[in-house]
Amino acid sequence: MTYGYIRVSTEARNTENQKMEIEQFCKRRNISIDKWVEDVISGTKDPYSRNLGKLIMENCVEGD
C-alpha cells in the first residue's frame, strides 16, 4: 500500500497545497496513493503521538 503523508503544525495551516504537490509528483512517476494520512501537530512532537506513527506501528507491513 502506498501512503501519502501531509503534516501541518497548526489548524491555521492548510494541507491542500501539500496534497496537490504530492499528487503532481506521483502522477509524473505513475504512482498512486492508496491512503492519505494527515496530521496537525508540531514536528517536534514524538512520532508515536502522530497519526503517521500510529499507522506505522499498527498497520504497515513490509513493502508499504
DSSP file (Angstrom, degrees, kcal/mol; ACC not computed):
  #  RESIDUE AA STRUCTURE BP1 BP2  ACC     N-H-->O    O-->H-N    N-H-->O    O-->H-N    TCO  KAPPA ALPHA  PHI   PSI    X-CA   Y-CA   Z-CA
    1    1 A M              0   0    0      0, 0.0     2,-0.5     0, 0.0    60,-0.1   0.000 360.0 360.0 360.0 141.8    0.0    0.0    0.0
    2    2 A T        -     0   0    0     30,-0.2    32,-2.5     2,-0.0    33,-1.6  -0.918 360.0-161.0-108.7 125.0    1.2    3.5   -0.8
    3    3 A Y  E     -a   35   0A   0     -2,-0.5     2,-0.5    61,-0.5    33,-0.2  -0.823   9.6-151.0-106.0 141.2    0.6    6.2    1.8
    4    4 A G  E     -a   36   0A   0     31,-2.3    33,-3.1    -2,-0.4     2,-0.5  -0.958  18.0-157.4-106.6 127.6    0.6    9.9    1.2
    5    5 A Y  E     +a   37   0A   0     -2,-0.5     2,-0.4    31,-0.2    33,-0.2  -0.914  13.9 177.5-114.4 129.1    1.6   11.9    4.4
    6    6 A I  E     +a   38   0A   0     31,-2.7    33,-2.3    -2,-0.5     2,-0.4  -0.995   3.8 179.6-129.0 132.1    0.7   15.5    5.0
    7    7 A R  E     +a   39   0A   0     -2,-0.4     2,-0.3    31,-0.2    33,-0.2  -0.996   7.4 177.7-136.7 133.6    1.6   17.4    8.2
    8    8 A V  E     -a   40   0A   0     31,-2.3    33,-1.9    -2,-0.4     7,-0.1  -0.922  27.8-136.0-124.2 156.8    0.9   21.0    9.2
    9    9 A S  S    S+     0   0    0     -2,-0.3     2,-0.3    31,-0.2    33,-0.2   0.708  81.6  25.1 -89.0 -19.5    1.9   22.4   12.6
   10   10 A T  S >  S-     0   0    0     31,-0.1     3,-1.5     1,-0.1    31,-0.1  -0.960  75.1-115.1-142.0 159.5   -1.3   24.3   13.4
   11   11 A E  T 3  S+     0   0    0     -2,-0.3    -1,-0.1     1,-0.3    -2,-0.0   0.753 111.7  68.8 -61.3 -24.7   -5.0   24.3   12.5
   12   12 A A  T 3  S+     0   0    0      2,-0.1    -1,-0.3    -3,-0.0     2,-0.2   0.669  88.8  79.9 -71.7 -15.9   -4.5   27.7   10.8
   13   13 A R  S <  S-     0   0    0     -3,-1.5     2,-0.4     2,-0.0    -5,-0.1  -0.521  76.0-132.7 -91.3 161.3   -2.4   26.0    8.1
   14   14 A N        -     0   0    0     -2,-0.2     4,-0.4     1,-0.1     3,-0.2  -0.924  10.6-160.6-120.2 138.2   -3.8   24.1    5.1
   15   15 A T  S  > S+     0   0    0     -2,-0.4     4,-2.5     1,-0.2     5,-0.2   0.564  74.2  89.7 -89.7  -9.5   -2.9   20.7    3.8
   16   16 A E  H  > S+     0   0    0      1,-0.2     4,-2.5     2,-0.2     5,-0.2   0.874  85.5  50.4 -60.7 -40.7   -4.3   21.2    0.3
   17   17 A N  H  > S+     0   0    0     -3,-0.2     4,-2.2     2,-0.2    -1,-0.2   0.916 112.2  47.9 -63.4 -41.8   -1.2   22.7   -1.3
   18   18 A Q  H  > S+     0   0    0     -4,-0.4     4,-2.4     2,-0.2    -2,-0.2   0.930 112.0  49.6 -63.1 -44.3    0.9   19.8    0.1
   19   19 A K  H  X S+     0   0    0     -4,-2.5     4,-2.6     1,-0.2    -2,-0.2   0.912 110.0  51.0 -61.8 -42.7   -1.5   17.3   -1.2
   20   20 A M  H  X S+     0   0    0     -4,-2.5     4,-2.3     1,-0.2    -1,-0.2   0.915 110.6  48.7 -61.5 -44.1   -1.6   18.9   -4.6
   21   21 A E  H  X S+     0   0    0     -4,-2.2     4,-2.3     2,-0.2    -1,-0.2   0.909 112.5  47.9 -63.8 -41.9    2.2   18.9   -4.9
   22   22 A I  H  X S+     0   0    0     -4,-2.4     4,-2.7     2,-0.2    -2,-0.2   0.911 110.8  51.6 -65.1 -42.0    2.4   15.2   -3.8
   23   23 A E  H  X S+     0   0    0     -4,-2.6     4,-2.4     2,-0.2    -2,-0.2   0.902 110.7  48.1 -62.1 -41.1   -0.3   14.2   -6.3
   24   24 A Q  H  X S+     0   0    0     -4,-2.3     4,-2.0     2,-0.2    -2,-0.2   0.919 111.6  50.0 -64.9 -43.4    1.6   16.0   -9.1
   25   25 A F  H  X S+     0   0    0     -4,-2.3     4,-1.0     1,-0.2    -2,-0.2   0.932 113.2  46.4 -58.3 -47.4    4.8   14.3   -8.2
   26   26 A C  H  <>S+     0   0    0     -4,-2.7     5,-2.8     1,-0.2     3,-0.4   0.878 108.7  54.9 -65.8 -38.8    3.1   10.9   -8.1
   27   27 A K  H ><5S+     0   0    0     -4,-2.4     3,-1.1     1,-0.2    -1,-0.2   0.911 105.7  52.4 -61.7 -42.2    1.4   11.5  -11.4
   28   28 A R  H 3<5S+     0   0    0     -4,-2.0    -1,-0.2     1,-0.2    -2,-0.2   0.776 117.3  39.1 -63.9 -25.6    4.7   12.2  -13.1
   29   29 A R  T 3<5S-     0   0    0     -4,-1.0    -1,-0.2    -3,-0.4    -2,-0.2   0.256 112.5-115.1-109.8  10.5    6.1    8.9  -11.8
   30   30 A N  T < 5 +     0   0    0     -3,-1.1     2,-0.4    -4,-0.3    -3,-0.2   0.907  65.6 146.0  56.1  46.3    2.9    6.8  -12.3
   31   31 A I      < -     0   0    0     -5,-2.8     2,-0.4    -8,-0.1    -1,-0.2  -0.930  35.0-154.3-111.7 135.3    2.5    6.3   -8.5
   32   32 A S        -     0   0    0     -2,-0.4     2,-0.5    -5,-0.0   -30,-0.2  -0.928  12.0-134.4-112.6 138.3   -1.0    6.1   -7.0
   33   33 A I        -     0   0    0     -2,-0.4   -30,-0.2     1,-0.2     3,-0.1  -0.780  16.6-173.2 -88.6 123.8   -1.7    6.9   -3.4
   34   34 A D  S    S+     0   0    0    -32,-2.5     2,-0.3    -2,-0.5   -31,-0.2   0.807  71.2  10.6 -84.9 -33.0   -3.9    4.3   -1.7
   35   35 A K  E     -a    3   0A   0    -33,-1.6   -31,-2.3     2,-0.0     2,-0.4  -0.990  66.1-140.6-151.6 137.0   -4.4    6.2    1.6
   36   36 A W  E     -a    4   0A   0     -2,-0.3     2,-0.5   -33,-0.2   -31,-0.2  -0.803  11.8-163.5 -98.4 140.0   -3.8    9.7    2.8
   37   37 A V  E     -a    5   0A   0    -33,-3.1   -31,-2.7    -2,-0.4     2,-0.4  -0.992   9.8-172.1-122.2 124.0   -2.6   10.3    6.4
   38   38 A E  E     -a    6   0A   0     -2,-0.5     2,-0.4   -33,-0.2   -31,-0.2  -0.940   4.3-174.5-120.5 139.6   -2.9   13.9    7.7
   39   39 A D  E     -a    7   0A   0    -33,-2.3   -31,-2.3    -2,-0.4     2,-0.5  -0.988  17.7-165.1-129.5 140.9   -1.5   15.3   10.9
   40   40 A V  E     +a    8   0A   0     -2,-0.4     2,-0.3   -33,-0.2   -31,-0.2  -0.852  55.3 109.5-119.3  90.7   -2.0   18.7   12.6
   41   41 A I  S    S-     0   0    0    -33,-1.9   -31,-0.1    -2,-0.5    -2,-0.1  -0.984  73.7 -87.3-162.0 149.7    0.9   18.5   15.1
   42   42 A S    >   -     0   0    0     -2,-0.3     3,-1.5   -33,-0.2   -33,-0.0  -0.329  31.4-128.3 -63.0 143.4    4.2   20.1   15.7
   43   43 A G  T 3  S+     0   0    0      1,-0.3    -1,-0.1   -36,-0.0   -34,-0.0   0.624 106.5  65.3 -67.1 -13.1    7.2   18.5   14.0
   44   44 A T  T 3  S+     0   0    0      2,-0.1    -1,-0.3     3,-0.0     2,-0.1   0.557  81.1 103.6 -86.5  -7.9    8.9   18.4   17.4
   45   45 A K  S <  S-     0   0    0     -3,-1.5     5,-0.1     1,-0.1    -4,-0.0  -0.355  89.2 -84.5 -74.7 155.4    6.4   16.0   18.9
   46   46 A D    >   -     0   0    0      1,-0.1     3,-2.2     2,-0.1     4,-0.3  -0.343  36.4-128.7 -56.5 130.7    7.1   12.3   19.4
   47   47 A P  G >  S+     0   0    0      0, 0.0     3,-1.4     0, 0.0     6,-0.7   0.808 106.5  61.0 -55.5 -30.7    6.4   10.4   16.2
   48   48 A Y  G 3  S+     0   0    0      1,-0.3    -2,-0.1     5,-0.2     9,-0.0   0.613  96.1  60.1 -76.2  -9.7    4.2    7.9   18.0
   49   49 A S  G <  S+     0   0    0     -3,-2.2    -1,-0.3     4,-0.1     2,-0.2   0.455  95.2  83.3 -90.8  -1.4    1.8   10.7   19.1
   50   50 A R  S <> S-     0   0    0     -3,-1.4     4,-2.0    -4,-0.3     5,-0.2  -0.613  90.3-116.0 -97.4 158.9    1.2   11.4   15.4
   51   51 A N  H  > S+     0   0    0     -2,-0.2     4,-2.4     1,-0.2     5,-0.2   0.879 117.3  54.3 -58.8 -38.4   -1.3    9.7   13.1
   52   52 A L  H  > S+     0   0    0      2,-0.2     4,-2.6     1,-0.2    -1,-0.2   0.920 106.5  50.6 -64.5 -42.8    1.7    8.5   11.0
   53   53 A G  H  > S+     0   0    0     -6,-0.7     4,-2.3     1,-0.2    -1,-0.2   0.909 111.6  48.0 -60.8 -42.3    3.4    6.9   14.0
   54   54 A K  H  X S+     0   0    0     -4,-2.0     4,-2.3    -7,-0.2     5,-0.3   0.908 111.2  51.3 -63.6 -42.5    0.2    5.1   14.9
   55   55 A L  H  X>S+     0   0    0     -4,-2.4     4,-3.0     2,-0.2     5,-1.5   0.934 111.2  47.0 -60.5 -47.8   -0.3    3.9   11.3
   56   56 A I  H  <5S+     0   0    0     -4,-2.6    -1,-0.2     1,-0.2    -2,-0.2   0.928 115.7  44.9 -61.1 -46.4    3.3    2.6   11.1
   57   57 A M  H  <5S+     0   0    0     -4,-2.3    -1,-0.2    -5,-0.2    -2,-0.2   0.840 125.7  29.5 -68.2 -33.4    3.0    0.8   14.5
   58   58 A E  H  <5S+     0   0    0     -4,-2.3    -2,-0.2    -5,-0.2    -3,-0.2   0.749 132.2  13.5-102.7 -26.2   -0.4   -0.7   13.9
   59   59 A N  T  <5S+     0   0    0     -4,-3.0    -3,-0.2    -5,-0.3    -2,-0.1   0.736  85.6 103.6-127.3 -31.4   -0.9   -1.3   10.1
   60   60 A C      < -     0   0    0     -5,-1.5     2,-0.3    -4,-0.2     3,-0.0  -0.286  41.7-174.8 -69.3 143.2    2.2   -1.1    7.9
   61   61 A V    >   -     0   0    0    -60,-0.1     3,-2.2     1,-0.1    -2,-0.0  -0.834  43.7 -64.8-126.6 167.5    3.8   -4.2    6.6
   62   62 A E  T 3  S+     0   0    0     -2,-0.3    -1,-0.1     1,-0.3     0, 0.0  -0.281 122.5  30.6 -54.6 131.5    6.9   -4.8    4.6
   63   63 A G  T 3         0   0    0     -3,-0.0    -1,-0.3   -62,-0.0    -3,-0.0   0.178 360.0 360.0 103.5 -15.7    6.6   -3.2    1.2
   64   64 A D    <         0   0    0     -3,-2.2   -61,-0.5   -62,-0.1    -2,-0.1   0.489 360.0 360.0 -71.6 360.0    4.3   -0.4    2.2
